Amino acid sequence: MQVRREVLGDEHVDRAVARTTPFTEPFQDFITRTAWGDVWARPGLDRRTRSIITLTALTAIRAEGEIGMHVRAAIGNGLTPQEIAEVILHTAVYAGVPAANAAFKIAQDVLAEMGLDGP
C-alpha cells in the first residue's frame, strides 16, 4: 500500500479504498499485493522507467480509464509533459494512431487540470 500511495497519491488511493465493496475487495487486495507490492516495488527499474512502460502499455491496449491516473503518476515520478508526449508519440508507431490519439487527449486534459503545459 505504501508504494501505491507514493505513486498514485493518497487522494486517489483513499477514493479507491472508499469505493471498495465486498465484490471488489478481492481485486483491490490483488492489485495492491501484486502490482504495487510485487512489481512496482522491485529494485530492477526506477519508478520513472516504470511510468514510461506503464503509459506505453496503457496506450497500446487502449486502457483509457487508466491513462489519466498514470499521467499524474508519471509527473510525480519525474517525467515532464514533453516526455509524456514523446512516450505517447513513440507508442503510436507500434500500437496505432487511434490508440495514441485517445491517449494524447487524456494526457492533455490531465496535464491542463494539473496546471502543466504540454510540449
C-alpha positions as CSV (number, residue, x, y, z in Angstrom):
1,M,0.0,0.0,0.0
2,Q,2.9,2.3,0.7
3,V,4.2,2.1,-2.9
4,R,0.7,2.5,-4.3
5,R,0.2,5.7,-2.2
6,E,3.6,7.1,-3.2
7,V,3.0,6.6,-6.9
8,L,-0.7,7.4,-7.2
9,G,-1.2,9.7,-4.2
10,D,-3.2,9.4,-1.0
11,E,-6.3,11.1,-2.5
12,H,-6.6,8.6,-5.4
13,V,-5.9,5.6,-3.1
14,D,-8.3,6.8,-0.5
15,R,-11.1,7.1,-3.1
16,A,-10.4,3.6,-4.4
17,V,-10.4,2.2,-0.9
18,A,-13.6,4.0,0.0
19,R,-15.3,2.6,-3.1
20,T,-14.3,-1.0,-2.2
21,T,-17.2,-3.3,-1.8
22,P,-17.3,-7.0,-0.8
23,F,-17.5,-7.7,-4.6
24,T,-14.4,-5.6,-5.4
25,E,-12.4,-6.3,-2.3
26,P,-10.5,-9.3,-3.7
27,F,-9.5,-7.3,-6.7
28,Q,-8.3,-4.3,-4.6
29,D,-6.3,-6.8,-2.5
30,F,-4.8,-8.4,-5.6
31,I,-3.7,-5.2,-7.3
32,T,-2.2,-3.8,-4.0
33,R,-0.2,-7.0,-3.4
34,T,0.7,-7.9,-7.0
35,A,1.0,-4.6,-9.0
36,W,2.2,-2.4,-6.2
37,G,3.7,-4.8,-3.7
38,D,5.4,-7.2,-6.0
39,V,6.1,-5.4,-9.3
40,W,6.3,-1.6,-8.7
41,A,8.4,-2.3,-5.5
42,R,11.0,-4.4,-7.3
43,P,14.5,-2.8,-7.4
44,G,15.3,-3.6,-11.1
45,L,13.7,-0.4,-12.6
46,D,13.2,3.0,-11.2
47,R,9.7,4.5,-10.9
48,R,10.4,6.9,-13.8
49,T,11.1,4.0,-16.1
50,R,8.1,2.0,-14.8
51,S,5.9,5.0,-15.6
52,I,7.2,5.1,-19.2
53,I,6.5,1.4,-19.6
54,T,3.0,1.8,-18.0
55,L,2.0,4.7,-20.2
56,T,3.2,2.8,-23.2
57,A,1.2,-0.4,-22.3
58,L,-1.9,1.5,-21.3
59,T,-1.9,3.4,-24.6
60,A,-1.3,0.3,-26.6
61,I,-4.1,-1.6,-25.1
62,R,-6.4,1.4,-25.1
63,A,-6.9,1.3,-21.3
64,E,-8.3,4.9,-21.5
65,G,-9.7,4.7,-18.0
66,E,-6.3,4.2,-16.5
67,I,-4.2,6.6,-18.6
68,G,-5.1,9.8,-16.7
69,M,-4.2,8.3,-13.4
70,H,-0.8,7.2,-14.7
71,V,-0.1,10.6,-16.4
72,R,-0.4,12.1,-12.9
73,A,1.8,9.3,-11.5
74,A,4.4,9.9,-14.3
75,I,4.6,13.6,-13.4
76,G,5.2,12.6,-9.8
77,N,7.8,10.0,-10.9
78,G,9.8,12.7,-12.7
79,L,8.6,12.8,-16.3
80,T,7.9,16.1,-17.9
81,P,4.9,16.8,-20.1
82,Q,7.2,16.8,-23.1
83,E,8.5,13.3,-22.2
84,I,4.9,12.0,-21.7
85,A,4.1,13.3,-25.2
86,E,7.2,11.6,-26.6
87,V,6.2,8.3,-25.0
88,I,2.7,8.5,-26.5
89,L,4.0,9.6,-29.9
90,H,6.5,6.7,-29.9
91,T,3.8,4.3,-28.9
92,A,1.7,5.5,-31.9
93,V,4.2,3.9,-34.3
94,Y,3.9,0.5,-32.7
95,A,0.4,0.4,-31.2
96,G,-1.5,2.6,-33.7
97,V,-2.5,6.2,-34.3
98,P,-6.1,5.8,-32.8
99,A,-4.7,4.5,-29.5
100,A,-2.2,7.3,-29.3
101,N,-4.8,9.9,-30.3
102,A,-7.0,8.9,-27.4
103,A,-4.0,8.9,-25.0
104,F,-3.0,12.3,-26.2
105,K,-6.5,13.7,-25.5
106,I,-6.5,12.2,-22.0
107,A,-3.0,13.3,-21.2
108,Q,-3.6,16.8,-22.4
109,D,-6.7,17.1,-20.3
110,V,-4.9,15.8,-17.2
111,L,-1.9,18.0,-17.6
112,A,-4.2,21.0,-18.0
113,E,-6.0,20.0,-14.8
114,M,-2.6,19.9,-13.1
115,G,-1.7,23.3,-14.5
116,L,1.1,22.0,-16.6
117,D,1.7,23.0,-20.1
118,G,2.4,20.3,-22.8
119,P,5.3,20.5,-25.2
